[in-house]
């Protein structure tokens, strides 16, 4: 997902809504992973904060926040 995209990520326990701030997992190193998240978010949606790794999630894309300096709509 491009930076600025707003996602809701739901796991077994809960959901979090976050804005993409980096390029995420390396497709070369981790071809099956779709999002990286903080340990706190992982613990919130998937459980045990000490467990590192992966869990099944559902990702909903809400759109993109365009920073004002890059928004050229309406300019002539």
C-alpha positions, 0 to 999 in steps of 0.5 A: 500500500502507498504511504498515507493509505488508511487501513483497518486491520482486524485479527482474532481479538480486535481491530486497529485503524492506522495510516501506512507510514512505510513500505511494509514487509519485504516481498523478497524476504516475506512473500506471504506477509501483507502488513507490518505492525507495531508490537502493541498493535499485534498484541491488541489484535492477535493476543500475546505481546511476547509472541513474535511472528504472524497471525491471520488478519483482515485488512480494509482499505479506507482510502488515502490521505494526501498531504496538502503540499502534494494535492494539486487538484484545482491548480491551474 
